[in-house]
Amino acid sequence: MDLPLSGVIGAAVGLGVGILDFAVIAALVRRTIDRMGTPPDPKRMDLVMRGVFLVNALVFAGLGWWLGVSVSGIGAGGP
C-alpha cells in the first residue's frame, strides 16, 4: 500500500495544528474543572488530559490527511 505524500504532509501539518489547539482545549478543561470547587484527583486529571490530547491529535491528523489528499486530487475517485 502506497501512502500519498500529500496525505502524509497534511497529517503532519494537522498534527501540529492539533498540538497547538490542545493548549487551548486543555486550558478550557482545566478552567472548567477548577470552577467545580473541589480539587480533582491528580491521577484522574492526568488521565483526562491524556485522553483529550489523544482525541485531539487523532482528529486533527485525520482532518489534515483528508484535506491533503483532497487538495491534491489523489483519492478523489473516478475519472
N, C-alpha and C positions, 0 to 999 in steps of 0.2 A: 504494500500500500504506500503510495507516494503522498507525501504531505505537501500541499502547495505553499510556496514561500510566502505568498500574500496572507495566508491564514496564520502562519506561524508569526509573522511580523505583527499582524493585527492582534493576535492573542497576547504577545509580549507587551504591546502598547496598552491593550486593555487591562492587563495585569498591573501595569504601572499606574494607570488611572484608578484602578480598584484599590491599590495601596494608598494612594492619596485620599480617595474617598473614605477609606477605613478610618482615617484620622478624624474626619467629620462625624461619621456614624458612631465611632467609639466615644467621642465627646458627648454626643446626644444621649447615648445609652447610659454613660456614667452620670450625666446630669439628671436623667430620669430616675435612676436608682438612688441618687443622693436625695432627691425630693421625697422619696418614700419615708424617710425618717430613720428607720432602723439600718444600722450598718450591715452590709451583706457579708456573707461568709467569703473569705478571700479565695478559697478553692473553687467555690461555685462561680464567683465573679470571673476568675481566670478561665474557667470552662466556657462561660458565656462569651467572653471576648474572643477566645479561640474559635468558637462556633461562628461568631459574627465575621471574623476575618476569613475563615474558610469559605463561607457562603458568598461573601463579597468578592473574594478573589476568583472563585469559580464563575460567578455570574459575569463579571467584567471581562474575564479571559474568554468566555464563550461569546459574549457580545462582540469583542474585538475580533475573534476568529470569523464570526458571521459577517461582520462589516468588511473585513479584509478580503474575504472570498467574494462577497457580493460586489464590491467596488471593482475588483479585478476581472470579474466575469467568469472566473473558474467556478464550476459547480452550479451555474445558473440553469443548466439542464436544457437539453434540446437544441436543435439547430435554428 
